[in-house]
Amino acid sequence: MVLKKNKFLWVLVLSLSVGLILLSACKREARKVRSEIEEAALKCYVPPGEMDEYYLFMSGGHSGQIYVYGVPSMRH
């Protein structure tokens, strides 16, 4: 009976350690992706009060509305 408990304990410890290793690897990849997203956001960020480089004019179709978007911030 003691042998079965020790075997179960070793399997539990081994599976937890493998799980922690995989979890830490996933977190590293998520940080890498997040930093790329942050870089892209900083490239298109326009502070409030400043003007965008370009403007996009879009019509609303049959309603007759016109939408104006600032590019690269995509603000209305």
Secondary structure, DSSP 4 states (H G I P E B T S, - for coil): -HHHHHHHHHHHHHHHHHHHHHHHHHHHHHHHHHHHHHHHHHHH---TTSPPSEEEEEE-GGG--EEEEEETT---
